[in-house]
Amino acid sequence: MAIGYQRLVGFMPRRNFLLPTLCIVLLVAAWSFRAPRPPFSGWLDVAPVRGVSPPPSPPSPVSPPVRSPGDVDLSAPDAPFVGWPLQRVCDEATWVKGLVYICDNNSGGIGNIRNYIHTCLRYALEAGATGLVIPMIRKRNETDLADLFTDYLPFGYMFDEQHFKDAFTSSCPQITIYNAIKDIPGAGMKPNIEHITPKKFGNREGCDWKDQNRHTDRFGDRFRKWLHDPKNGLPPPSEDRPRLIRFNWGVLWDWQVYRDGPEFANTFGGVLRFNGQLLRLGKIALENMRAFAAANGAKDGRFLGVHLRTESDALGFWPTYSTQTDAYLKQATKRGFEAAYIATGDSLEAQNFAGAAIELAQMRVVSKMELLKGEDLEELESLSWDQQALVDFIVLLGSDFFVGTMPSSFSIYMAMKRHLRTGGLYTRPYKTGTEGDGLSYLVGNYEKYWEGWLFMWDGMWP
């Protein structure tokens, strides 16, 4: 074959080489002057998105798309919402007038609460719900962290409500967003709310109870069939006689997110953005952390982000304080960090870790309480335990390397969110149980899929 090819080229007229040569030169020039990826500090001035229309063709499967200054950094806590993947899902939906989903069975920390909401929303889209009630959030008991079911708080407790509404209004106008159940036309003074568990709309013989819903492709058809079945004793939904649906508690790792493709999986999380107060405090703390690290000899303000998960509500089989500390300090030494930011709800353990870091890694450790001053500190102290954790989250997102623990949903969400820097819109799923992507390391047991809770990685939107 090689000889034949040479002969073919040998008989090619000389003038035909000009055009291919010119194309090669232009391609080399374009590649040489491509824009570099923005650093984490670029969050402080996020560039605007260039548009919401899908690209004409997907990128090469061999290499991720080249960033340009106008591209969106999806790992940023306030990244502009890229809505065309949501619009595509909505354009494919089978809509049911009068079907309203109530996504307010949300409790725990930020990792759980986000995924409760996202999972419910995703099922609502698949069901064809034409109405959504703004989600509410259950407040954690401040004196008993394991008690997750106190008062219901408004969406704005953690998230930007207007951003949420704008995302659906612009990308999924088929859905009406209601501020409260009482605002639903035809719901009445004592609305009948039906409770469902999505997994029950599929044959799950032999499945582990923790297994994700392997019937999501058929959920919509089966749910709508049930909705219109006269045996239920209720009429089909209509604009005058709506049907209200709420999940039974516990539906949060149910949907295998990668089945929707990377474009949707990597952008759907963006419908939930932290509220303005939390973003502002987090960015101030991040800026101060950079200054602290630089003052302690760290080049370019480099710092290690640490999530120490040893609070009173930590589960017994999670990595202990000693296991976490040993792993984190090994990473710090290996990577030459001179400063670290620690996020933990246990002040005593934070002090212990800071002492060990000085002794074993010559690394200075601080928390948000030491980085914020004056009115900013007073504002931080007025926030709840979980709200303060979101300030931590923003700083840890901006760290140069992150260490956390399995199977904390906070740490998993952090690693997945940071992972979006590797490929933007087309980021591939995070590979668990390894050194990861060079941006994060989570200590834990990766041997068993169910007992080790690895299934969380498959059921969380970054």
Buried (B, 14 or more C-beta within 10 A) or exposed (E): EEEEEEEEEEEEEEEEEEEEEEEEEEEEEEEEEEEEEBEBBBBEEBBEBEEBEBEEEEBEEEEBBBBEEEBBBBBBBBBBBBBBBBBBBBEEBEEBBBBBBBBBBBBBBBBBBBBBBBBBBBBBBBBBBBBBBBBBBBBBBEEEBEBBEEEEBBBBBBBBBEBBBBBBEEBBEBBBBBEEBEEBBEBEEEBEEEEBEBBEBBEBEEEEEBBBBBBBEBBBBBBBEEBBEEEEEBEBBEEEBBBBBBBEBEBBBBBBBBEBBBBBBBBBBBBBBBBEBBBBBBBBBBBBBBEBBBEBEBEEBBBBBBBBBBBEBBEEEBBEBEBBBBBBBBBBBEEEBBBBBBBBBBEEBBEBBBEBBEEBBEBBBBBBEBBBEEEBBEBBEEBBBBBBBBBBBBBBBBBBBBBBBBBBBBBBBBBBBBBBBBBBBBBBBBEBBEEBBEBBBBBBBBEEBEEBBBBBBBBBBB
